[in-house]
Amino acid sequence: MNSTGAAGVEGDGTLGAFSVDSTVPGAVPRGFDAFLREWETRIGDGFPQPTYSPATIADFRVKGRVAKVRDVAITDVHGVSAIRTAGNPGGVEDQVRMYVVRHGAWTLGGTRDRAEHTVPGGQFLLRHVGRPSHFETVPHTTARVLVLPSAMLKPLLGNRTMTGSADSAEVRLLVAHSNMVQATMAELSPAGVQAAHGSLIELAKAVALHRFDDTEPLLAPALAQAAKDLANGQLADPELSPPMLARQLNVSVRTLQRAFATTGESATAYIRHRRLEEARLALTTPSGRLSVSELAAHWQFADSSHFIRAFKKRYGQTPTEYARSTRPAGS
């Protein structure tokens, strides 16, 4: 069982985080206990865990990461084993939950006023939760679950259960921002906590409304990060460009450019730097290495000369010189 924790950096329970991996050999017998202990210590009573089935407790092979920012919890889970709740859930809850499922399926049990609902891979579900209900996942389900305060979101949702593509612009922005929150929690100042929390709420509202305020300065970092995430998956695409990214995120090119301005780098420069970085990594491949002309074509440079000049400007060596310098001695 591998587990790492981080206490709230403000020392008052405002922040909390931990990661857990019970997929390593020999971890299962104590995996569930360690997860529950870390959750109760780091995340707190405001986010109670349900009762799980005996089968889940006995075979808890899960890799996950959890972060809390005030009254928002972000949970990433990859369950090698299935996860199921058990017992008769009772009590009252007043939270909004969002499930973003990338692989597998997450089934939410029905209640007196809601039917059972399964969220398949590639989809999201957003709804207000008034009372606990059962849930279960199939093996190898990968998902992000956000627990959000109801005060500002319930009026937008009412009794609706919202579903849609996990690749919609609003969901991409919310996922990108929550990624940044998880990555920077240890460095957040009190003002940073406030900004991170505010942006999480605003982006959840954007999902509920099917639109976001692209003039809101707080959302610029999330927009730039979402564009970077999109670009990273399409670096070899000859059509990749700021207008293409803007279309996919449902914003104007000008809005995208303003968002990138907050990072100190334009969208065009980011794409070029990432392509150069991928080409540099390819030059260190011990076998099946592409030629300079092949790398230039693959990473969408106009020609070999253009690629060589850009590479030398960034790394201080030509591609051939760099490849030679990284070659093991005697090879």
KEDOKOL-578554 format. One record per residue (C-alpha): residue number from 1; residue in three letters; x, y, z. Coordinates in Angstrom, 3 decimals. Layout:
N
[NUM,ALA,[X,Y,Z]]
...
END
This chain:
331
[1,MET,[0.000,0.000,0.000]]
[2,ASN,[1.477,3.304,-1.079]]
[3,SER,[-0.029,6.416,0.471]]
[4,THR,[1.118,9.990,0.720]]
[5,GLY,[-0.637,12.799,2.517]]
[6,ALA,[-0.408,16.565,2.784]]
[7,ALA,[-1.992,18.546,5.576]]
[8,GLY,[-3.908,21.746,4.901]]
[9,VAL,[-1.289,24.395,4.246]]
[10,GLU,[-3.318,27.006,6.092]]
[11,GLY,[-3.383,24.772,9.148]]
[12,ASP,[-7.142,25.124,9.586]]
[13,GLY,[-8.513,22.291,7.488]]
[14,THR,[-9.136,24.568,4.498]]
[15,LEU,[-6.891,22.400,2.321]]
[16,GLY,[-6.204,18.708,2.386]]
[17,ALA,[-4.747,16.181,-0.013]]
[18,PHE,[-3.541,12.625,-0.256]]
[19,SER,[-2.852,9.950,-2.841]]
[20,VAL,[-3.352,6.224,-2.488]]
[21,ASP,[-2.311,3.171,-4.498]]
[22,SER,[-3.571,-0.230,-3.411]]
[23,THR,[-2.861,-1.787,-6.810]]
[24,VAL,[0.701,-2.709,-5.835]]
[25,PRO,[1.332,-6.377,-4.946]]
[26,GLY,[0.438,-7.242,-1.356]]
[27,ALA,[-1.468,-4.019,-0.716]]
[28,VAL,[-5.063,-5.262,-0.895]]
[29,PRO,[-5.593,-6.557,2.678]]
[30,ARG,[-4.871,-3.123,4.166]]
[31,GLY,[-5.695,-0.984,1.150]]
[32,PHE,[-9.222,-0.029,2.096]]
[33,ASP,[-8.345,0.725,5.731]]
[34,ALA,[-5.494,3.005,4.657]]
[35,PHE,[-7.725,4.833,2.187]]
[36,LEU,[-10.449,5.410,4.792]]
[37,ARG,[-7.936,6.559,7.403]]
[38,GLU,[-6.345,9.071,5.021]]
[39,TRP,[-9.762,10.335,3.905]]
[40,GLU,[-10.936,10.948,7.461]]
[41,THR,[-7.653,12.628,8.424]]
[42,ARG,[-7.085,14.795,5.360]]
[43,ILE,[-10.550,15.504,3.990]]
[44,GLY,[-12.687,15.637,7.115]]
[45,ASP,[-16.239,15.153,8.288]]
[46,GLY,[-17.779,17.465,5.691]]
[47,PHE,[-17.367,14.740,3.089]]
[48,PRO,[-18.429,11.460,4.740]]
[49,GLN,[-17.729,8.181,2.996]]
[50,PRO,[-20.579,5.686,2.439]]
[51,THR,[-20.650,2.106,3.657]]
[52,TYR,[-18.940,-0.163,1.152]]
[53,SER,[-19.730,-3.764,0.250]]
[54,PRO,[-17.658,-6.535,1.878]]
[55,ALA,[-16.390,-7.513,-1.579]]
[56,THR,[-15.093,-3.978,-2.155]]
[57,ILE,[-13.365,-3.860,1.216]]
[58,ALA,[-11.740,-7.257,0.656]]
[59,ASP,[-10.556,-6.499,-2.873]]
[60,PHE,[-9.831,-2.753,-2.907]]
[61,ARG,[-7.412,-2.339,-5.806]]
[62,VAL,[-7.621,1.369,-6.462]]
[63,LYS,[-5.219,4.129,-7.431]]
[64,GLY,[-6.453,7.577,-6.517]]
[65,ARG,[-5.755,11.160,-5.605]]
[66,VAL,[-7.932,13.403,-3.436]]
[67,ALA,[-7.801,17.144,-2.831]]
[68,LYS,[-9.981,19.453,-0.749]]
[69,VAL,[-10.263,23.214,-1.197]]
[70,ARG,[-12.617,24.570,1.457]]
[71,ASP,[-16.023,23.011,0.692]]
[72,VAL,[-14.977,21.417,-2.605]]
[73,ALA,[-13.495,17.925,-2.882]]
[74,ILE,[-11.802,16.578,-6.017]]
[75,THR,[-11.322,12.817,-6.240]]
[76,ASP,[-9.516,11.022,-9.070]]
[77,VAL,[-10.023,7.290,-9.047]]
[78,HIS,[-8.836,4.413,-11.190]]
[79,GLY,[-10.394,1.249,-9.871]]
[80,VAL,[-8.748,-1.962,-11.027]]
[81,SER,[-11.408,-3.765,-8.995]]
[82,ALA,[-15.121,-2.946,-8.921]]
[83,ILE,[-16.360,-0.572,-6.192]]
[84,ARG,[-19.818,-0.972,-4.633]]
[85,THR,[-21.662,0.515,-1.692]]
[86,ALA,[-23.838,-1.554,0.624]]
[87,GLY,[-26.375,-1.317,3.403]]
[88,ASN,[-29.350,1.010,3.609]]
[89,PRO,[-28.134,4.586,3.044]]
[90,GLY,[-29.940,7.024,5.256]]
[91,GLY,[-29.722,10.617,6.319]]
[92,VAL,[-29.773,13.858,4.383]]
[93,GLU,[-27.143,15.380,2.110]]
[94,ASP,[-27.042,18.809,0.527]]
[95,GLN,[-24.295,18.749,-2.070]]
[96,VAL,[-23.818,18.954,-5.805]]
[97,ARG,[-21.780,16.161,-7.350]]
[98,MET,[-20.208,15.856,-10.739]]
[99,TYR,[-18.924,12.607,-12.209]]
[100,VAL,[-16.558,12.800,-15.194]]
[101,VAL,[-15.973,9.229,-16.411]]
[102,ARG,[-13.111,8.581,-18.816]]
[103,HIS,[-13.170,4.782,-18.943]]
[104,GLY,[-15.529,2.091,-17.648]]
[105,ALA,[-18.859,3.054,-16.118]]
[106,TRP,[-20.197,4.583,-12.897]]
[107,THR,[-23.758,3.663,-11.906]]
[108,LEU,[-25.686,5.820,-9.453]]
[109,GLY,[-28.538,4.030,-7.693]]
[110,GLY,[-32.060,5.335,-7.803]]
[111,THR,[-33.919,7.096,-4.994]]
[112,ARG,[-37.587,7.811,-4.450]]
[113,ASP,[-37.456,10.732,-6.883]]
[114,ARG,[-34.661,9.606,-9.231]]
[115,ALA,[-34.123,6.634,-11.494]]
[116,GLU,[-30.863,4.696,-11.599]]
[117,HIS,[-28.353,6.300,-13.942]]
[118,THR,[-25.172,4.902,-15.511]]
[119,VAL,[-22.438,7.284,-16.655]]
[120,PRO,[-20.357,5.563,-19.364]]
[121,GLY,[-16.813,6.438,-20.375]]
[122,GLY,[-16.589,9.755,-22.187]]
[123,GLN,[-19.607,11.245,-20.378]]
[124,PHE,[-20.316,13.392,-17.319]]
[125,LEU,[-23.208,13.729,-14.910]]
[126,LEU,[-23.995,16.738,-12.701]]
[127,ARG,[-26.789,16.850,-10.125]]
[128,HIS,[-27.816,17.998,-6.691]]
[129,VAL,[-27.821,15.279,-4.031]]
[130,GLY,[-30.482,15.567,-1.354]]
[131,ARG,[-30.215,12.096,0.114]]
[132,PRO,[-27.597,9.324,-0.074]]
[133,SER,[-27.901,6.566,-2.658]]
[134,HIS,[-25.905,3.537,-3.731]]
[135,PHE,[-23.284,3.554,-6.463]]
[136,GLU,[-21.089,1.004,-8.173]]
[137,THR,[-18.370,0.935,-10.806]]
[138,VAL,[-17.196,-1.747,-13.186]]
[139,PRO,[-13.557,-2.881,-13.021]]
[140,HIS,[-11.044,-0.530,-14.635]]
[141,THR,[-13.198,2.552,-14.265]]
[142,THR,[-11.329,5.876,-14.395]]
[143,ALA,[-13.229,8.934,-13.228]]
[144,ARG,[-13.069,12.296,-11.515]]
[145,VAL,[-15.690,13.086,-8.884]]
[146,LEU,[-16.222,16.633,-7.660]]
[147,VAL,[-18.262,17.365,-4.549]]
[148,LEU,[-19.426,20.980,-4.577]]
[149,PRO,[-21.433,23.233,-2.258]]
[150,SER,[-25.101,23.502,-3.182]]
[151,ALA,[-25.759,27.156,-2.285]]
[152,MET,[-24.688,28.630,-5.641]]
[153,LEU,[-25.318,25.586,-7.833]]
[154,LYS,[-28.611,24.090,-6.689]]
[155,PRO,[-30.634,27.102,-7.967]]
[156,LEU,[-29.185,26.451,-11.433]]
[157,LEU,[-29.873,22.713,-11.354]]
[158,GLY,[-33.102,22.275,-9.437]]
[159,ASN,[-34.055,18.615,-9.745]]
[160,ARG,[-32.360,18.196,-13.119]]
[161,THR,[-29.738,15.558,-13.769]]
[162,MET,[-27.392,16.990,-16.371]]
[163,THR,[-25.421,14.662,-18.622]]
[164,GLY,[-23.256,15.167,-21.679]]
[165,SER,[-19.860,14.725,-23.262]]
[166,ALA,[-16.815,14.867,-21.015]]
[167,ASP,[-15.100,16.660,-23.901]]
[168,SER,[-17.429,19.660,-23.938]]
[169,ALA,[-15.691,23.020,-23.597]]
[170,GLU,[-17.072,23.733,-20.119]]
[171,VAL,[-16.083,20.318,-18.750]]
[172,ARG,[-12.605,20.602,-20.289]]
[173,LEU,[-12.098,23.913,-18.494]]
[174,LEU,[-13.299,22.559,-15.151]]
[175,VAL,[-11.056,19.494,-15.444]]
[176,ALA,[-8.061,21.631,-16.476]]
[177,HIS,[-8.553,23.972,-13.528]]
[178,SER,[-8.972,21.137,-11.024]]
[179,ASN,[-5.758,19.611,-12.422]]
[180,MET,[-3.950,22.873,-11.687]]
[181,VAL,[-5.416,23.024,-8.182]]
[182,GLN,[-4.180,19.516,-7.413]]
[183,ALA,[-0.721,20.282,-8.801]]
[184,THR,[-0.224,23.569,-6.929]]
[185,MET,[-1.950,23.007,-3.589]]
[186,ALA,[1.251,23.078,-1.573]]
[187,GLU,[2.134,26.539,-2.934]]
[188,LEU,[-1.286,28.187,-2.579]]
[189,SER,[-1.409,31.329,-0.462]]
[190,PRO,[-4.673,32.350,1.254]]
[191,ALA,[-5.416,34.566,-1.760]]
[192,GLY,[-4.580,31.647,-4.045]]
[193,VAL,[-6.980,29.397,-2.151]]
[194,GLN,[-9.731,31.957,-2.581]]
[195,ALA,[-9.050,32.305,-6.310]]
[196,ALA,[-8.818,28.534,-6.840]]
[197,HIS,[-12.055,27.934,-4.966]]
[198,GLY,[-13.879,30.743,-6.762]]
[199,SER,[-12.826,29.443,-10.161]]
[200,LEU,[-13.963,25.907,-9.316]]
[201,ILE,[-17.426,27.216,-8.459]]
[202,GLU,[-17.625,29.470,-11.539]]
[203,LEU,[-16.590,26.642,-13.849]]
[204,ALA,[-19.121,24.255,-12.272]]
[205,LYS,[-21.775,26.928,-12.875]]
[206,ALA,[-20.593,27.104,-16.496]]
[207,VAL,[-21.248,23.371,-16.894]]
[208,ALA,[-24.748,23.819,-15.451]]
[209,LEU,[-25.440,26.739,-17.815]]
[210,HIS,[-23.742,25.236,-20.918]]
[211,ARG,[-21.624,28.377,-21.199]]
[212,PHE,[-18.937,30.307,-19.350]]
[213,ASP,[-18.041,33.949,-19.032]]
[214,ASP,[-14.995,34.247,-21.265]]
[215,THR,[-14.318,37.767,-19.972]]
[216,GLU,[-13.883,36.583,-16.376]]
[217,PRO,[-10.164,37.010,-15.522]]
[218,LEU,[-10.278,34.197,-12.966]]
[219,LEU,[-11.007,31.700,-15.742]]
[220,ALA,[-8.089,32.678,-18.033]]
[221,PRO,[-5.592,30.191,-16.490]]
[222,ALA,[-8.114,27.335,-16.825]]
[223,LEU,[-8.780,28.264,-20.461]]
[224,ALA,[-5.063,28.342,-21.281]]
[225,GLN,[-4.503,24.996,-19.553]]
[226,ALA,[-7.448,23.385,-21.346]]
[227,ALA,[-6.016,24.587,-24.658]]
[228,LYS,[-2.605,23.161,-23.737]]
[229,ASP,[-4.181,19.817,-22.841]]
[230,LEU,[-5.942,19.755,-26.222]]
[231,ALA,[-2.800,20.759,-28.105]]
[232,ASN,[-0.701,18.076,-26.387]]
[233,GLY,[-2.944,15.377,-27.841]]
[234,GLN,[-2.810,16.778,-31.373]]
[235,LEU,[0.783,17.926,-31.870]]
[236,ALA,[1.275,15.886,-35.054]]
[237,ASP,[-1.956,17.195,-36.607]]
[238,PRO,[-1.179,19.573,-39.501]]
[239,GLU,[-4.392,21.474,-38.707]]
[240,LEU,[-3.385,22.279,-35.121]]
[241,SER,[-3.487,26.043,-34.622]]
[242,PRO,[-4.906,28.670,-32.253]]
[243,PRO,[-8.121,28.953,-34.341]]
[244,MET,[-8.595,25.177,-34.158]]
[245,LEU,[-8.150,25.199,-30.362]]
[246,ALA,[-10.510,28.165,-30.033]]
[247,ARG,[-13.207,26.319,-32.004]]
[248,GLN,[-12.880,23.224,-29.838]]
[249,LEU,[-13.185,25.323,-26.675]]
[250,ASN,[-16.041,27.408,-28.075]]
[251,VAL,[-14.256,30.751,-27.619]]
[252,SER,[-12.914,33.396,-29.958]]
[253,VAL,[-9.264,33.386,-30.995]]
[254,ARG,[-8.907,36.740,-29.262]]
[255,THR,[-10.216,35.285,-25.993]]
[256,LEU,[-7.768,32.382,-26.295]]
[257,GLN,[-4.911,34.784,-26.955]]
[258,ARG,[-5.843,36.816,-23.848]]
[259,ALA,[-5.827,33.638,-21.775]]
[260,PHE,[-2.364,32.654,-23.027]]
[261,ALA,[-1.099,36.170,-22.329]]
[262,THR,[-1.473,35.390,-18.622]]
[263,THR,[1.044,32.548,-19.043]]
[264,GLY,[3.681,34.708,-20.766]]
[265,GLU,[3.590,32.596,-23.935]]
[266,SER,[1.362,32.697,-27.012]]
[267,ALA,[-0.613,29.668,-28.174]]
[268,THR,[1.485,29.512,-31.352]]
[269,ALA,[4.715,29.559,-29.351]]
[270,TYR,[3.427,26.840,-27.023]]
[271,ILE,[2.592,24.548,-29.953]]
[272,ARG,[6.013,25.096,-31.510]]
[273,HIS,[7.882,24.525,-28.236]]
[274,ARG,[5.967,21.317,-27.533]]
[275,ARG,[6.656,20.016,-31.040]]
[276,LEU,[10.347,20.781,-30.615]]
[277,GLU,[10.340,19.006,-27.260]]
[278,GLU,[8.762,15.887,-28.793]]
[279,ALA,[11.309,15.971,-31.619]]
[280,ARG,[14.136,16.300,-29.078]]
[281,LEU,[12.862,13.257,-27.180]]
[282,ALA,[12.607,11.285,-30.431]]
[283,LEU,[16.275,12.006,-31.152]]
[284,THR,[17.255,10.095,-27.998]]
[285,THR,[15.379,6.935,-29.019]]
[286,PRO,[17.982,4.148,-29.194]]
[287,SER,[16.365,2.325,-32.125]]
[288,GLY,[14.114,3.261,-35.004]]
[289,ARG,[15.260,6.886,-34.866]]
[290,LEU,[13.727,9.125,-37.542]]
[291,SER,[15.913,11.226,-39.795]]
[292,VAL,[15.986,15.016,-39.455]]
[293,SER,[13.805,15.431,-42.541]]
[294,GLU,[11.328,12.846,-41.230]]
[295,LEU,[11.134,14.586,-37.845]]
[296,ALA,[10.573,17.936,-39.539]]
[297,ALA,[7.691,16.521,-41.566]]
[298,HIS,[6.154,14.601,-38.653]]
[299,TRP,[6.113,17.630,-36.345]]
[300,GLN,[4.769,19.945,-39.038]]
[301,PHE,[7.782,22.147,-39.748]]
[302,ALA,[7.869,23.722,-43.211]]
[303,ASP,[11.129,21.974,-44.151]]
[304,SER,[14.349,20.565,-42.670]]
[305,SER,[16.121,23.921,-42.685]]
[306,HIS,[13.287,25.576,-40.773]]
[307,PHE,[13.272,22.724,-38.240]]
[308,ILE,[17.068,22.826,-37.760]]
[309,ARG,[17.066,26.593,-37.173]]
[310,ALA,[14.205,26.396,-34.657]]
[311,PHE,[15.836,23.467,-32.863]]
[312,LYS,[19.229,25.169,-32.566]]
[313,LYS,[17.652,28.393,-31.329]]
[314,ARG,[15.866,26.527,-28.537]]
[315,TYR,[18.494,23.942,-27.536]]
[316,GLY,[21.808,25.475,-28.682]]
[317,GLN,[22.622,22.532,-30.970]]
[318,THR,[21.421,21.221,-34.303]]
[319,PRO,[19.347,18.024,-34.173]]
[320,THR,[22.305,16.008,-35.456]]
[321,GLU,[24.650,17.507,-32.856]]
[322,TYR,[22.107,16.860,-30.094]]
[323,ALA,[21.591,13.241,-31.143]]
[324,ARG,[25.366,12.693,-31.234]]
[325,SER,[25.813,14.253,-27.767]]
[326,THR,[23.228,11.927,-26.209]]
[327,ARG,[24.567,8.760,-27.819]]
[328,PRO,[26.213,6.346,-25.353]]
[329,ALA,[30.029,6.304,-25.498]]
[330,GLY,[31.346,3.775,-27.990]]
[331,SER,[28.077,3.435,-29.902]]
END
